[in-house]
Amino acid sequence: MITIGNFFFTYRNILFIVLYLLLFIPSPMLFSPEVFGEKYYLFPIILGLAVTFAGELIRGITIGLAYIIRGGKDRKVYAEKLVTEGIFRHCRNPLYVGNILMLLGVGILSNSLIYVAIVMPLFLFIYQTIVLAEENFLRNKFGVDFDNYCKRVNRWLINFNGLSETFSGMQFNYKRWILKEYNTLLVWLIGIFALLLFTYPQVVPDVNSRNTLFGVIVVFLLLVYGYIKYLKKSGKMTDSMA
């Protein structure tokens, strides 16, 4: 499993893009009008948005409180230090939990039975192998410190006890959240609006208005993305708390 996890870690960015694109393949409905009535589309929209935004909320809070190097080194698992503060006090993999919820939420939003029933279990398997590979690296590097951390903190479940103390004892770095997350946010938001507008014509019945609205949204998001990228590259925005 560790060998498989190292393989998935190396190619995870490509794999996750492919998994994201699978949102748009034809599929039987998760919520059908035959079962849920004329307003069936409200169920995947409300539930899907709630779940996917919960995932980004978890990611945002995690990154803003205590950032952990996610990219590895030379496309291999890597860590400079054992991060145990912030949300990592309450869950060993909060970023991955956030990713899972984000993808599950857009899967529900797409109203795709195939995505929720087949793609999501595949996604969970990939993440489990990646986590096992990461844990093997961390155990070899940090030894007993990592073992003690594992005894205190669950791999996947978030322990909400003591969250208020964590928040009060640390300062949320919103600049770091923006600078580390703006790539993810762009793809995620474009996907959400595409699903809302083109999966549910009930939202905007007129085709021309729908296409125009989506175009305006994409242009706006790209402009915001470009501006943040400019601020980052120019050094006018950094993740410094000063």
Backbone as CSV, one residue per row, in Angstrom:
resi,resn,N_x,N_y,N_z,CA_x,CA_y,CA_z,C_x,C_y,C_z
1,MET,0.820,-1.207,0.000,0.000,0.000,0.000,0.863,1.271,0.000
2,ILE,1.998,1.184,0.711,2.898,2.338,0.765,3.477,2.638,-0.611
3,THR,3.850,1.584,-1.345,4.376,1.769,-2.700,3.315,2.388,-3.606
4,ILE,2.086,1.911,-3.486,0.973,2.467,-4.266,0.756,3.928,-3.885
5,GLY,0.826,4.208,-2.576,0.643,5.580,-2.103,1.703,6.523,-2.634
6,ASN,2.958,6.063,-2.685,4.028,6.899,-3.231,3.799,7.180,-4.712
7,PHE,3.282,6.184,-5.433,2.962,6.382,-6.850,1.865,7.431,-7.002
8,PHE,0.788,7.294,-6.242,-0.315,8.244,-6.333,0.130,9.639,-5.903
9,PHE,1.012,9.713,-4.904,1.515,11.019,-4.463,2.252,11.721,-5.599
10,THR,3.059,10.974,-6.337,3.840,11.551,-7.434,2.931,12.126,-8.516
11,TYR,1.835,11.424,-8.813,0.966,11.831,-9.923,-0.390,12.335,-9.446
12,ARG,-0.460,12.748,-8.184,-1.761,13.092,-7.591,-2.425,14.284,-8.267
13,ASN,-1.647,15.276,-8.709,-2.250,16.458,-9.325,-2.985,16.103,-10.610
14,ILE,-2.367,15.269,-11.432,-3.005,14.833,-12.676,-4.224,13.968,-12.372
15,LEU,-4.069,13.065,-11.412,-5.166,12.167,-11.050,-6.376,12.950,-10.557
16,PHE,-6.138,13.954,-9.741,-7.249,14.691,-9.158,-7.942,15.582,-10.191
17,ILE,-7.178,16.065,-11.183,-7.811,16.809,-12.278,-8.740,15.894,-13.065
18,VAL,-8.264,14.667,-13.335,-9.095,13.693,-14.043,-10.349,13.371,-13.236
19,LEU,-10.185,13.164,-11.935,-11.335,12.868,-11.076,-12.311,14.034,-11.060
20,TYR,-11.801,15.248,-11.098,-12.668,16.429,-11.110,-13.455,16.504,-12.415
21,LEU,-12.800,16.197,-13.527,-13.469,16.257,-14.826,-14.564,15.196,-14.953
22,LEU,-14.443,14.118,-14.187,-15.462,13.067,-14.220,-16.806,13.546,-13.688
23,LEU,-16.820,14.722,-13.066,-18.086,15.305,-12.616,-19.050,15.506,-13.779
24,PHE,-18.510,15.684,-14.968,-19.334,16.095,-16.107,-19.714,14.936,-17.022
25,ILE,-19.374,13.695,-16.639,-19.790,12.560,-17.459,-21.262,12.257,-17.197
26,PRO,-22.004,11.778,-18.209,-23.419,11.434,-18.005,-23.578,10.338,-16.955
27,SER,-24.609,10.458,-16.142,-24.815,9.508,-15.054,-26.286,9.482,-14.657
28,PRO,-26.763,8.339,-14.144,-28.088,8.344,-13.515,-28.111,9.356,-12.368
29,MET,-29.299,9.905,-12.100,-29.421,10.930,-11.075,-29.323,10.352,-9.664
30,LEU,-28.656,11.107,-8.817,-28.626,10.775,-7.395,-29.970,11.141,-6.756
31,PHE,-30.496,12.293,-7.155,-31.823,12.745,-6.723,-32.685,12.897,-7.979
32,SER,-33.687,12.049,-8.147,-34.503,12.070,-9.361,-35.864,12.694,-9.088
33,PRO,-36.489,13.271,-10.116,-37.835,13.842,-9.930,-38.869,12.793,-9.592
34,GLU,-38.658,11.551,-10.035,-39.607,10.480,-9.730,-39.682,10.205,-8.230
35,VAL,-38.550,10.371,-7.553,-38.496,10.096,-6.109,-38.687,11.358,-5.289
36,PHE,-38.070,12.473,-5.725,-38.041,13.691,-4.910,-38.982,14.783,-5.402
37,GLY,-39.726,14.507,-6.469,-40.742,15.452,-6.912,-40.218,16.526,-7.847
38,GLU,-41.075,17.469,-8.157,-40.785,18.502,-9.142,-39.599,19.371,-8.752
39,LYS,-39.422,19.601,-7.471,-38.322,20.443,-6.984,-37.104,19.601,-6.588
40,TYR,-36.929,18.465,-7.250,-35.852,17.538,-6.910,-34.483,18.219,-6.906
41,TYR,-34.267,19.171,-7.791,-32.956,19.799,-7.971,-32.517,20.603,-6.753
42,LEU,-33.467,20.966,-5.884,-33.086,21.716,-4.686,-32.258,20.865,-3.733
43,PHE,-32.503,19.570,-3.722,-31.771,18.680,-2.809,-30.278,18.617,-3.142
44,PRO,-29.889,18.291,-4.378,-28.442,18.276,-4.665,-27.793,19.649,-4.582
45,ILE,-28.536,20.693,-4.935,-27.955,22.041,-4.884,-27.664,22.443,-3.440
46,ILE,-28.645,22.330,-2.572,-28.470,22.764,-1.177,-27.471,21.877,-0.449
47,LEU,-27.655,20.557,-0.570,-26.764,19.625,0.134,-25.352,19.689,-0.435
48,GLY,-25.246,19.715,-1.762,-23.927,19.745,-2.388,-23.137,20.986,-2.026
49,LEU,-23.794,22.154,-2.081,-23.098,23.396,-1.737,-22.690,23.412,-0.269
50,ALA,-23.557,22.905,0.603,-23.233,22.883,2.033,-22.007,22.022,2.305
51,VAL,-21.949,20.845,1.669,-20.833,19.920,1.904,-19.534,20.464,1.311
52,THR,-19.589,20.967,0.081,-18.353,21.431,-0.557,-17.812,22.690,0.106
53,PHE,-18.703,23.601,0.558,-18.224,24.799,1.255,-17.683,24.444,2.642
54,ALA,-18.230,23.408,3.264,-17.678,22.939,4.539,-16.253,22.447,4.342
55,GLY,-16.017,21.775,3.214,-14.669,21.301,2.915,-13.681,22.436,2.743
56,GLU,-14.073,23.463,2.004,-13.176,24.611,1.824,-12.993,25.374,3.121
57,LEU,-14.026,25.431,3.950,-13.894,26.079,5.255,-12.827,25.382,6.097
58,ILE,-12.851,24.058,6.093,-11.846,23.291,6.836,-10.457,23.553,6.277
59,ARG,-10.329,23.529,4.956,-9.031,23.814,4.338,-8.563,25.222,4.679
60,GLY,-9.466,26.199,4.558,-9.091,27.585,4.813,-8.615,27.811,6.229
61,ILE,-9.357,27.275,7.186,-8.975,27.433,8.595,-7.648,26.740,8.870
62,THR,-7.474,25.549,8.298,-6.232,24.798,8.506,-5.028,25.579,7.995
63,ILE,-5.121,26.062,6.755,-4.010,26.801,6.147,-3.769,28.118,6.879
64,GLY,-4.844,28.795,7.272,-4.702,30.090,7.936,-4.100,30.006,9.314
65,LEU,-4.263,28.868,9.992,-3.732,28.737,11.348,-2.321,28.149,11.366
66,ALA,-2.107,27.071,10.636,-0.792,26.424,10.648,-0.586,25.721,9.327
67,TYR,0.214,26.316,8.459,0.403,25.745,7.134,1.387,24.587,7.174
68,ILE,1.073,23.570,6.386,1.968,22.419,6.265,2.368,22.293,4.797
69,ILE,3.622,21.970,4.538,4.083,21.820,3.161,3.354,20.654,2.514
70,ARG,2.583,20.940,1.450,1.755,19.920,0.833,2.378,19.345,-0.432
71,GLY,3.287,20.079,-1.046,3.751,19.697,-2.367,4.832,18.639,-2.390
72,GLY,5.337,18.248,-1.213,6.431,17.307,-1.192,7.706,17.944,-1.717
73,LYS,8.649,17.115,-2.078,9.925,17.590,-2.614,10.344,16.633,-3.713
74,ASP,10.612,17.179,-4.906,10.937,16.345,-6.069,9.854,15.301,-6.308
75,ARG,8.594,15.733,-6.123,7.406,14.890,-6.327,7.383,13.666,-5.414
76,LYS,8.076,13.761,-4.280,8.072,12.690,-3.292,7.596,13.245,-1.959
77,VAL,7.116,12.342,-1.104,6.661,12.738,0.229,7.815,13.392,0.973
78,TYR,7.530,14.528,1.616,8.582,15.269,2.304,7.964,16.132,3.390
79,ALA,8.697,16.318,4.475,8.277,17.221,5.546,9.513,17.750,6.249
80,GLU,9.547,19.067,6.473,10.676,19.670,7.181,10.536,19.489,8.684
81,LYS,9.281,19.544,9.157,9.045,19.371,10.584,7.689,18.720,10.788
82,LEU,7.471,18.220,11.994,6.204,17.598,12.331,5.251,18.685,12.815
83,VAL,4.255,19.012,11.995,3.297,20.066,12.335,2.179,19.476,13.167
84,THR,2.016,19.981,14.395,0.983,19.453,15.293,0.124,20.564,15.885
85,GLU,0.312,21.802,15.428,-0.486,22.900,15.970,-1.652,23.207,15.041
86,GLY,-2.463,24.174,15.446,-3.628,24.541,14.650,-4.620,23.397,14.564
87,ILE,-5.241,23.224,13.403,-6.212,22.144,13.228,-5.538,20.783,13.266
88,PHE,-4.217,20.747,13.061,-3.499,19.483,13.163,-3.472,18.960,14.594
89,ARG,-3.882,19.757,15.549,-4.072,19.265,16.921,-5.325,18.403,17.027
90,HIS,-6.218,18.549,16.060,-7.534,17.907,16.143,-7.744,16.828,15.079
91,CYS,-6.889,16.811,14.076,-6.984,15.806,13.007,-5.644,15.756,12.298
92,ARG,-5.176,14.553,11.982,-3.852,14.440,11.361,-3.856,14.876,9.896
93,ASN,-5.000,14.824,9.247,-5.062,15.157,7.816,-6.238,16.082,7.497
94,PRO,-6.312,17.243,8.134,-7.478,18.112,7.907,-7.571,18.647,6.475
95,LEU,-6.431,18.850,5.825,-6.481,19.311,4.435,-7.108,18.249,3.538
96,TYR,-6.762,17.003,3.782,-7.334,15.923,2.988,-8.817,15.750,3.299
97,VAL,-9.184,15.907,4.570,-10.605,15.856,4.927,-11.363,16.948,4.174
98,GLY,-10.767,18.146,4.131,-11.377,19.235,3.385,-11.512,18.905,1.910
99,ASN,-10.465,18.319,1.318,-10.509,17.930,-0.091,-11.621,16.925,-0.366
100,ILE,-11.734,15.941,0.524,-12.762,14.905,0.361,-14.153,15.526,0.389
101,LEU,-14.386,16.414,1.346,-15.697,17.057,1.446,-15.957,17.968,0.244
102,MET,-14.928,18.674,-0.210,-15.102,19.534,-1.383,-15.513,18.715,-2.605
103,LEU,-14.838,17.600,-2.809,-15.136,16.775,-3.977,-16.467,16.042,-3.824
104,LEU,-16.747,15.561,-2.615,-18.046,14.919,-2.373,-19.170,15.917,-2.601
105,GLY,-18.971,17.154,-2.152,-19.994,18.177,-2.306,-20.290,18.485,-3.759
106,VAL,-19.245,18.632,-4.586,-19.503,18.910,-6.000,-20.052,17.674,-6.699
107,GLY,-19.717,16.483,-6.178,-20.314,15.262,-6.714,-21.814,15.226,-6.469
108,ILE,-22.210,15.618,-5.261,-23.636,15.716,-4.947,-24.277,16.813,-5.784
109,LEU,-23.580,17.938,-5.902,-24.093,19.055,-6.694,-24.308,18.655,-8.152
110,SER,-23.458,17.792,-8.682,-23.609,17.333,-10.062,-24.758,16.340,-10.212
111,ASN,-25.300,15.904,-9.068,-26.426,14.952,-9.060,-26.058,13.655,-9.778
112,SER,-24.811,13.250,-9.597,-24.280,12.095,-10.311,-24.181,10.885,-9.387
113,LEU,-24.966,9.869,-9.667,-24.897,8.638,-8.884,-23.561,7.940,-9.105
114,ILE,-23.086,7.958,-10.351,-21.803,7.327,-10.660,-20.674,7.983,-9.868
115,TYR,-20.691,9.311,-9.792,-19.610,10.013,-9.108,-19.594,9.696,-7.612
116,VAL,-20.766,9.772,-7.002,-20.837,9.550,-5.559,-20.592,8.084,-5.211
117,ALA,-21.095,7.166,-6.028,-21.029,5.739,-5.701,-19.750,5.058,-6.187
118,ILE,-19.105,5.601,-7.224,-17.934,4.927,-7.802,-16.672,5.783,-7.702
119,VAL,-16.759,7.042,-8.161,-15.570,7.894,-8.181,-15.109,8.240,-6.757
120,MET,-16.055,8.576,-5.883,-15.666,8.952,-4.518,-14.975,7.816,-3.767
121,PRO,-15.478,6.566,-3.815,-14.720,5.478,-3.176,-13.316,5.321,-3.749
122,LEU,-13.165,5.523,-5.079,-11.831,5.475,-5.682,-10.957,6.592,-5.128
123,PHE,-11.527,7.785,-4.992,-10.821,8.928,-4.432,-10.372,8.648,-2.991
124,LEU,-11.256,8.040,-2.212,-10.929,7.700,-0.827,-9.803,6.675,-0.761
125,PHE,-9.828,5.706,-1.658,-8.756,4.697,-1.700,-7.417,5.363,-2.013
126,ILE,-7.419,6.259,-3.003,-6.181,6.959,-3.366,-5.642,7.740,-2.177
127,TYR,-6.520,8.455,-1.485,-6.075,9.243,-0.332,-5.565,8.361,0.799
128,GLN,-6.220,7.223,1.013,-5.774,6.326,2.076,-4.364,5.828,1.805
129,THR,-4.074,5.471,0.561,-2.723,4.994,0.237,-1.696,6.116,0.357
130,ILE,-2.078,7.328,-0.059,-1.165,8.469,0.070,-0.855,8.740,1.537
131,VAL,-1.873,8.709,2.371,-1.677,8.959,3.803,-0.778,7.892,4.419
132,LEU,-0.967,6.645,4.031,-0.114,5.576,4.557,1.342,5.793,4.147
133,ALA,1.563,6.256,2.916,2.932,6.553,2.462,3.510,7.723,3.240
134,GLU,2.713,8.763,3.472,3.174,9.914,4.241,3.491,9.516,5.679
135,GLU,2.630,8.705,6.267,2.852,8.284,7.653,4.114,7.436,7.771
136,ASN,4.375,6.624,6.767,5.599,5.825,6.778,6.831,6.739,6.771
137,PHE,6.793,7.794,5.950,7.892,8.761,5.908,8.042,9.469,7.251
138,LEU,6.921,9.951,7.799,6.966,10.705,9.051,7.440,9.829,10.214
139,ARG,7.015,8.580,10.221,7.433,7.675,11.302,8.932,7.407,11.220
140,ASN,9.431,7.233,10.012,10.870,6.991,9.845,11.696,8.220,10.208
141,LYS,11.156,9.417,9.964,11.915,10.647,10.207,11.782,11.130,11.649
142,PHE,10.570,11.064,12.207,10.343,11.667,13.525,10.145,10.638,14.640
143,GLY,10.077,9.367,14.287,10.065,8.296,15.259,8.990,8.389,16.317
144,VAL,9.414,8.373,17.578,8.487,8.314,18.699,7.604,9.561,18.782
145,ASP,8.112,10.693,18.339,7.300,11.909,18.351,6.063,11.742,17.473
146,PHE,6.252,11.129,16.317,5.109,10.905,15.433,4.182,9.844,16.006
147,ASP,4.742,8.795,16.602,3.907,7.753,17.218,3.040,8.337,18.332
148,ASN,3.628,9.200,19.157,2.860,9.832,20.230,1.769,10.743,19.668
149,TYR,2.096,11.435,18.577,1.111,12.295,17.917,-0.060,11.458,17.395
150,CYS,0.245,10.304,16.820,-0.808,9.422,16.298,-1.701,8.905,17.420
151,LYS,-1.140,8.703,18.585,-1.943,8.232,19.715,-2.913,9.304,20.195
152,ARG,-2.533,10.565,20.043,-3.363,11.671,20.517,-4.416,12.100,19.500
153,VAL,-4.076,11.995,18.216,-4.894,12.626,17.177,-5.316,11.585,16.136
154,ASN,-6.603,11.605,15.779,-7.139,10.653,14.810,-6.681,10.985,13.394
155,ARG,-6.566,9.955,12.569,-6.118,10.135,11.189,-7.117,10.937,10.360
156,TRP,-8.409,10.649,10.499,-9.418,11.259,9.637,-10.462,12.071,10.390
157,LEU,-10.890,11.600,11.552,-11.975,12.268,12.270,-11.459,13.499,12.999
158,ILE,-12.195,14.589,12.872,-11.820,15.832,13.546,-12.381,15.829,14.955
159,ASN,-11.518,16.023,15.935,-11.940,16.122,17.329,-12.228,17.592,17.626
160,PHE,-13.487,17.903,17.904,-13.878,19.298,18.098,-13.600,19.804,19.514
161,ASN,-13.211,18.906,20.410,-12.870,19.330,21.767,-11.632,20.224,21.750
162,GLY,-11.732,21.352,22.391,-10.600,22.265,22.488,-10.407,23.170,21.287
163,LEU,-11.346,23.147,20.326,-11.204,24.011,19.147,-11.182,25.488,19.509
164,SER,-12.010,25.859,20.487,-12.064,27.273,20.888,-10.721,27.729,21.429
165,GLU,-10.023,26.848,22.170,-8.694,27.211,22.680,-7.688,27.342,21.552
166,THR,-7.816,26.454,20.548,-6.924,26.533,19.388,-7.105,27.856,18.665
167,PHE,-8.359,28.253,18.457,-8.631,29.508,17.758,-8.163,30.722,18.562
168,SER,-8.392,30.684,19.868,-8.025,31.836,20.698,-6.513,31.942,20.876
169,GLY,-5.820,30.815,20.751,-4.375,30.822,20.970,-3.563,31.101,19.724
170,MET,-4.232,31.192,18.548,-3.508,31.428,17.307,-4.200,32.523,16.501
171,GLN,-3.456,33.167,15.632,-4.018,34.211,14.784,-4.213,33.674,13.371
172,PHE,-5.418,33.885,12.824,-5.712,33.406,11.473,-5.019,34.294,10.447
173,ASN,-4.232,33.663,9.577,-3.480,34.377,8.550,-4.250,34.288,7.239
174,TYR,-5.131,35.254,6.977,-5.977,35.200,5.780,-5.151,35.374,4.506
175,LYS,-4.047,36.113,4.599,-3.200,36.295,3.415,-2.591,34.967,2.986
176,ARG,-2.174,34.173,3.950,-1.611,32.866,3.613,-2.678,31.986,2.979
177,TRP,-3.906,32.044,3.499,-5.000,31.268,2.918,-5.210,31.658,1.452
178,ILE,-5.242,32.949,1.166,-5.461,33.417,-0.204,-4.310,32.997,-1.110
179,LEU,-3.073,33.224,-0.664,-1.904,32.974,-1.506,-1.663,31.489,-1.762
180,LYS,-2.001,30.649,-0.783,-1.799,29.215,-0.956,-2.981,28.547,-1.653
181,GLU,-4.133,29.190,-1.658,-5.361,28.514,-2.072,-5.973,29.073,-3.349
182,TYR,-5.427,30.153,-3.891,-6.144,30.816,-4.987,-6.230,29.956,-6.249
183,ASN,-5.261,29.087,-6.494,-5.358,28.175,-7.635,-6.521,27.204,-7.459
184,THR,-6.594,26.606,-6.268,-7.677,25.667,-5.969,-9.029,26.354,-6.037
185,LEU,-9.102,27.561,-5.485,-10.373,28.290,-5.458,-10.875,28.602,-6.869
186,LEU,-9.971,28.946,-7.772,-10.386,29.260,-9.141,-11.057,28.057,-9.798
187,VAL,-10.380,26.916,-9.782,-10.927,25.706,-10.422,-12.219,25.275,-9.741
188,TRP,-12.217,25.318,-8.426,-13.378,24.899,-7.642,-14.596,25.768,-7.942
189,LEU,-14.425,27.079,-7.933,-15.551,27.987,-8.151,-16.080,27.911,-9.584
190,ILE,-15.177,27.813,-10.556,-15.630,27.668,-11.941,-16.439,26.387,-12.096
191,GLY,-15.969,25.309,-11.480,-16.697,24.044,-11.524,-18.072,24.145,-10.893
192,ILE,-18.156,24.827,-9.753,-19.443,24.988,-9.074,-20.438,25.747,-9.943
193,PHE,-19.999,26.868,-10.519,-20.910,27.663,-11.346,-21.283,26.925,-12.631
194,ALA,-20.346,26.164,-13.182,-20.669,25.378,-14.378,-21.735,24.338,-14.067
195,LEU,-21.596,23.669,-12.934,-22.583,22.663,-12.543,-23.941,23.294,-12.271
196,LEU,-23.939,24.402,-11.558,-25.206,25.072,-11.228,-25.951,25.511,-12.488
197,LEU,-25.228,26.112,-13.419,-25.889,26.712,-14.571,-26.239,25.707,-15.663
198,PHE,-25.389,24.681,-15.848,-25.599,23.785,-16.978,-26.212,22.441,-16.594
199,THR,-26.148,22.102,-15.311,-26.822,20.884,-14.857,-28.276,21.178,-14.511
200,TYR,-28.523,22.411,-14.096,-29.871,22.796,-13.664,-30.351,24.004,-14.458
201,PRO,-30.953,23.772,-15.619,-31.478,24.895,-16.408,-32.567,25.659,-15.668
202,GLN,-33.118,25.050,-14.598,-34.135,25.744,-13.804,-33.568,26.998,-13.144
203,VAL,-32.281,27.017,-12.901,-31.661,28.164,-12.227,-31.735,29.402,-13.117
204,VAL,-31.338,29.242,-14.389,-31.444,30.322,-15.381,-32.029,29.687,-16.645
205,PRO,-33.329,29.772,-16.838,-33.978,29.047,-17.942,-33.511,29.448,-19.332
206,ASP,-33.240,30.717,-19.556,-32.861,31.176,-20.886,-31.413,30.786,-21.196
207,VAL,-31.225,30.103,-22.350,-29.899,29.589,-22.706,-28.897,30.709,-22.901
208,ASN,-29.269,31.742,-23.626,-28.348,32.849,-23.889,-27.951,33.564,-22.599
209,SER,-28.930,33.789,-21.725,-28.641,34.432,-20.442,-27.720,33.567,-19.600
210,ARG,-27.946,32.257,-19.671,-27.120,31.318,-18.912,-25.675,31.369,-19.388
211,ASN,-25.488,31.319,-20.699,-24.134,31.355,-21.255,-23.438,32.680,-20.951
212,THR,-24.191,33.760,-21.066,-23.619,35.085,-20.786,-23.213,35.200,-19.317
213,LEU,-24.082,34.751,-18.439,-23.793,34.816,-17.005,-22.549,34.003,-16.666
214,PHE,-22.453,32.802,-17.237,-21.286,31.964,-16.962,-20.013,32.633,-17.481
215,GLY,-20.104,33.241,-18.666,-18.945,33.939,-19.212,-18.504,35.086,-18.329
216,VAL,-19.464,35.866,-17.835,-19.149,36.994,-16.947,-18.499,36.490,-15.667
217,ILE,-19.034,35.401,-15.107,-18.483,34.842,-13.866,-17.049,34.373,-14.074
218,VAL,-16.807,33.675,-15.174,-15.460,33.158,-15.449,-14.469,34.311,-15.634
219,VAL,-14.868,35.323,-16.399,-13.989,36.484,-16.607,-13.679,37.167,-15.275
220,PHE,-14.706,37.337,-14.426,-14.500,37.969,-13.122,-13.527,37.159,-12.269
221,LEU,-13.738,35.839,-12.231,-12.866,34.983,-11.429,-11.433,35.006,-11.950
222,LEU,-11.274,35.036,-13.266,-9.932,35.094,-13.853,-9.245,36.417,-13.540
223,LEU,-10.020,37.501,-13.527,-9.443,38.804,-13.184,-8.973,38.827,-11.733
224,VAL,-9.802,38.291,-10.849,-9.408,38.216,-9.436,-8.176,37.334,-9.282
225,TYR,-8.186,36.197,-9.975,-7.049,35.270,-9.951,-5.775,35.977,-10.432
226,GLY,-5.885,36.687,-11.560,-4.730,37.388,-12.107,-4.211,38.465,-11.168
227,TYR,-5.125,39.146,-10.503,-4.716,40.202,-9.577,-3.979,39.610,-8.368
228,ILE,-4.494,38.518,-7.837,-3.820,37.867,-6.703,-2.443,37.352,-7.131
229,LYS,-2.383,36.778,-8.319,-1.099,36.274,-8.809,-0.099,37.421,-8.970
230,TYR,-0.585,38.556,-9.456,0.281,39.733,-9.595,0.789,40.190,-8.232
231,LEU,-0.102,40.269,-7.244,0.295,40.683,-5.898,1.343,39.740,-5.317
232,LYS,1.161,38.446,-5.593,2.111,37.455,-5.079,3.469,37.572,-5.764
233,LYS,3.465,37.639,-7.101,4.722,37.686,-7.853,5.484,38.981,-7.600
234,SER,4.750,40.075,-7.399,5.397,41.369,-7.188,5.846,41.562,-5.758
235,GLY,5.428,40.692,-4.868,5.771,40.824,-3.464,4.928,41.832,-2.705
236,LYS,3.873,42.323,-3.363,2.990,43.302,-2.688,2.053,42.620,-1.704
237,MET,1.926,41.308,-1.822,1.156,40.559,-0.842,1.969,39.334,-0.459
238,THR,2.251,39.204,0.828,2.969,38.046,1.342,2.177,37.457,2.486
239,ASP,2.595,36.275,2.920,1.873,35.637,4.035,2.443,36.044,5.393
240,SER,3.232,37.110,5.394,3.760,37.631,6.663,2.636,38.166,7.519
241,MET,2.703,37.916,8.805,1.678,38.386,9.742,1.878,39.850,10.112
242,ALA,2.985,40.444,9.665,3.270,41.843,10.009,2.342,42.785,9.270
